[in-house]
C-alpha cells in the first residue's frame, strides 16, 4: 500500500462533512455533507484543477480495504468499493465495482470555467464540447445525431483528460456546468452482462496540447500509415448528391466528360447508390449498366480511378441473397433470433462482421465484383450499431460493448482493400490508415448540420484521434427542401481547402462561369498545399499530432483561442478563417501568438498575434488564411521575450 501524505481516518462515518479520507500531492479524496465521495485534483499553487464526485451515498462506515501497491481502496457495505490505482506520475485509474448487475454508478465532474474537447461526432456539432447537452445518452455509434465516430475521451483546457474503459456500459449526462459518466446495464448494451462497473482514467499533461499527445500514446493510438496520396492531392467526384439514386452508364460517362471539359483533375470517380440489382445482391444492374467493365475501362483511359459505394445490408426482397445469408448464419440476430432491421433503403438484415465466416463470404463477393467490374476500391457506408437488429447478439470475446462491431467493420474494410478505402465510422480504430468521412451534411448555413459544422466536426474528429478526415461533399447533400446557392457552394469549398481532401458531387458549372473560375482556383490552392497536408499526415503517424487542430494548439494557454469554433489550423503554421455566415463579406478573425503572414492580402502584411482582426474584408472570392513565418515558433518567441525583459 502506498504511503499518502495524509491519511486522516481509517474509519469514517458517512455523516461527516468535508472530511479528508486521503490526500497526496495531487489529489484529495473527501466526503461531503450528503455522504458522497468527492475528488479534488490540485494545481501546484494549491488551487483546484478538477472537482468530481460520485452519486453513491456511502450510507455506512467507510474503511480501507486490501489494495496493491500504489493503490487506494475504500469500501462501505458488502459490495460497494472504490479502487483508485495511481498508474504513473500522470494518470489515476478509478474502478467502481457493482452493487449488483442491475445497479447504476454515476460520477460527475464540475466543468467550471474549463473548456472541454473530444467526445462524439454530432449532427449539431457545437464546439467546445461543454456547449452540448445530454440526458441518459447511450454512448454507442448510432444514426441518431450523426453519432458515427465515438471515443470515450475528453480533453480539458487545463491539460487534464478523462478516458473511460472499453467494457463500461456508458451513458452521458451533461448540462448546468456538470459532466457525468453513468454505468448501467440497460439498452442498447447486451443483456448477457454478468457484472457492472465504472472504470475510467483521470490524467494530466503540462498543458492541453501535451496532454493530448500523451493520450494518443497511452490510449488513442496513432495511424499506422498515410492513406492514398492521390486522394489528398486531387478531388474525389461522387455521383450521390447531384444524381442521388438516378444513375446509369450514360450519366456516369457524361459526368466524367463534364469534369474534364471544365478543367478539373481527379483522384477518383465514385459510383454511388443505386447500381445493384437489389440491395445486398452485390450484382450489377445490367439494365442501368450494360457493361460495367467497359465503362470503368473507358473512365481509366480518361485518367479516372473508379470506386463504388457499398453497404452491409441485405434486403428482404433481395432474393435469393437474403435467404442464403440467413440460412448460412451470416446475418446479425437479435436476442429473439430475429434478423430484421430498417435502414434508409428499406428493410432486411445486416451482415455480421463479428463472425469470420460471414465477413469472409461478404468480402469474397466484393473481391469478385471488384475484379469483374474493374473497380479500384470501395466507399463503405453505415457501420453504426443502431442499424443492427436490437438488441444484437454478437460474436465478440467480451459481450460488453456493441461498439466493437463498428471497430471490426472499419478494420476489415482496410484489411481487405487497403489505403483507397473510405469509411464513416470509428471506435478505437485510430490506427487504421483510411479516410474517415464526416456523416452527411445538409445544404444549410446553420449549426443544424450545415456549413459551420464542417469546421467543428473537423476539430472534433481530429481531437479524438482521427486526423484523416474526409469532409462531406462540397455544398452538402441537397436533402429535402434545402437549396444550394452559389454563395453557399463557394464558401463551402473555401472552408474545405486546407482539410485533407476535397469531395465534389454538386458541380460549379451548374451555377456560372465565375463559380467555375473560383472553384478551379481553390482546388488548385488545395493541390498547392498538398505537400504540407501530407507532411501533417506523416506527423500524425509519427507523433500522433492532429492534421487540423484547433487554433489553441499553437498556444494552449490562450483562453480566447480555446473557444474559437470557426477557424482551424493545418499543422501548426497555417491558420484558416473561412466565411461561414450567409451574405457576409467580412468577418472577425483571431490570431493566436505568433507572427502571421496574411496570404489573402496581395501585400502580405505580417501581423503579430495574439490579436483580433475585426471586420477583415472577405468578398465572395476571398478565403482568409495566414501562415506563420520561418523561425517564429513559440519557444523562439519566449526566448525573445525573456531577452527583452533582461535588458
HELIX and SHEET records of a PDB file:
HELIX    1   1 UNK A  129  UNK A  131  5                                   3    
HELIX    2   2 UNK A  144  UNK A  146  5                                   3    
HELIX    3   3 UNK A  208  UNK A  215  1                                   8    
HELIX    4   4 UNK A  216  UNK A  220  3                                   5    
HELIX    5   5 UNK A  230  UNK A  233  1                                   4    
HELIX    6   6 UNK A  240  UNK A  243  1                                   4    
HELIX    7   7 UNK A  249  UNK A  261  1                                  13    
HELIX    8   8 UNK A  292  UNK A  301  1                                  10    
HELIX    9   9 UNK A  321  UNK A  327  1                                   7    
HELIX   10  10 UNK A  356  UNK A  373  1                                  18    
HELIX   11  11 UNK A  385  UNK A  387  5                                   3    
HELIX   12  12 UNK A  403  UNK A  417  1                                  15    
HELIX   13  13 UNK A  418  UNK A  420  5                                   3    
HELIX   14  14 UNK A  452  UNK A  462  1                                  11    
HELIX   15  15 UNK A  486  UNK A  496  1                                  11    
HELIX   16  16 UNK A  508  UNK A  510  5                                   3    
HELIX   17  17 UNK A  513  UNK A  528  1                                  16    
HELIX   18  18 UNK A  530  UNK A  543  1                                  14    
HELIX   19  19 UNK A  551  UNK A  554  5                                   4    
HELIX   20  20 UNK A  561  UNK A  563  5                                   3    
HELIX   21  21 UNK A  634  UNK A  646  1                                  13    
SHEET    1   A 9 UNK A  11  UNK A  12  0                                        
SHEET    2   A 9 UNK A  62  UNK A  64 -1                                        
SHEET    3   A 9 UNK A  71  UNK A  76 -1                                        
SHEET    4   A 9 UNK A  80  UNK A  86 -1                                        
SHEET    5   A 9 UNK A  91  UNK A  96 -1                                        
SHEET    6   A 9 UNK A 198  UNK A 204 -1                                        
SHEET    7   A 9 UNK A 160  UNK A 164 -1                                        
SHEET    8   A 9 UNK A 153  UNK A 156 -1                                        
SHEET    9   A 9 UNK A 116  UNK A 118 -1                                        
SHEET    1   B 8 UNK A  20  UNK A  23  0                                        
SHEET    2   B 8 UNK A  27  UNK A  31 -1                                        
SHEET    3   B 8 UNK A  36  UNK A  42 -1                                        
SHEET    4   B 8 UNK A  48  UNK A  57 -1                                        
SHEET    5   B 8 UNK A 104  UNK A 110 -1                                        
SHEET    6   B 8 UNK A 178  UNK A 184 -1                                        
SHEET    7   B 8 UNK A 170  UNK A 175 -1                                        
SHEET    8   B 8 UNK A 134  UNK A 138 -1                                        
SHEET    1   C 5 UNK A 377  UNK A 380  0                                        
SHEET    2   C 5 UNK A 306  UNK A 310  1                                        
SHEET    3   C 5 UNK A 268  UNK A 271  1                                        
SHEET    4   C 5 UNK A 236  UNK A 238  1                                        
SHEET    5   C 5 UNK A 503  UNK A 504  1                                        
SHEET    1   D 3 UNK A 313  UNK A 315  0                                        
SHEET    2   D 3 UNK A 346  UNK A 350 -1                                        
SHEET    3   D 3 UNK A 341  UNK A 343 -1                                        
SHEET    1   E 2 UNK A 333  UNK A 334  0                                        
SHEET    2   E 2 UNK A 392  UNK A 393 -1                                        
SHEET    1   F 3 UNK A 422  UNK A 423  0                                        
SHEET    2   F 3 UNK A 435  UNK A 437  1                                        
SHEET    3   F 3 UNK A 469  UNK A 470  1                                        
SHEET    1   G 5 UNK A 568  UNK A 570  0                                        
SHEET    2   G 5 UNK A 574  UNK A 577 -1                                        
SHEET    3   G 5 UNK A 624  UNK A 628 -1                                        
SHEET    4   G 5 UNK A 586  UNK A 598 -1                                        
SHEET    5   G 5 UNK A 606  UNK A 617 -1                                        
END                                                                             
